[in-house]
Amino acid sequence: MQTLHISIYVLAFLVALALVFDFMNGFHDAANAIATVVSTGVLKPQQAVAMAAVFNFIAIAVFQLHVAATVGKGTIHAEVVDHYVVFGALVGAICWNILTWYYGIPSSSSHALIGGLVGAAVAKAGTGALISSGLIKTIAFIVLSPLLGFVFGSIMMVLVSWIFVRSTPRKVDKWFRRLQLVSASMYSLGHGGNDAQKTIGVIWMLLIAAGVSNGTDSLPPWWVILSCYSAISLGTLFGGWRIVKTMGQKITKLKPVGGFCAETGGAITLFMATILGVPVSTTHTITGAIVGVGASRKMSAVRWGVASNIVWAWIFTIPASAFIAAIAWWVGKLFL
């Protein structure tokens, strides 16, 4: 792979831009981790985001960097990567995140980043720049992550309903207000573990291309890992409140027991994907789990119109961010 010749200022600018995306990822996706625990009244918003931010960061000690390797080395060919491609990818992802945050649409920051990489790489070198195996795995989980969330959320709700069939609603509510603290913490752990690694992968890709990091290294520099986990935790701490309402109450009405089941089902899915090195969407996962919880009670408990609007956003995320990234790549060629 040919080493890029770029100034330290451009390199620093792109690393900073990646950390801005990471911050926005936490800001945008905070709702995924805290919406259920806030909407059920178990925690106040400030308490929820503080807890989620802490567990986002703790994930640094729990998960290996399999997702970072997939994003950094398994999405587009290394020889295609340059500062223009990275700039286009990050701008495409950030713009799509801002747009969907403004309209309160729980779209995927993960797939916005993948779409950005695809769009910028194709703009530079055509479809031959793409690594099909890595992309197929990612695209497959666009369907699988909400489906697994739905299945695990439904199973948890059925099991809990069966176990507590003889308990009074007041007793059940009391127990699950406590247990939801555990489930929300585990979901935040999975969120940090999967999502922070995507930005680590992008910065790692850039450093390898610039010759700052060795492409044969099994791990990126520690300052990259620490800064990315810190950025997503800070983003979560500020929280994307426009999306909380959609996730917490518009899809289906949740009680503490339902919030616990949705978060547990989503956390199981995130843990599995992170261990396998698949960059999944926390948005897709928790939405599927919430729908599964609602549907396990009765199908009419789910507002399918709201759910279908969210699915349309999922469908458009990769092509829309790819289109923006292709334009940003061209702009970057003029100014960087």
Disulfide bonds with the S-S distance in Angstrom:
none
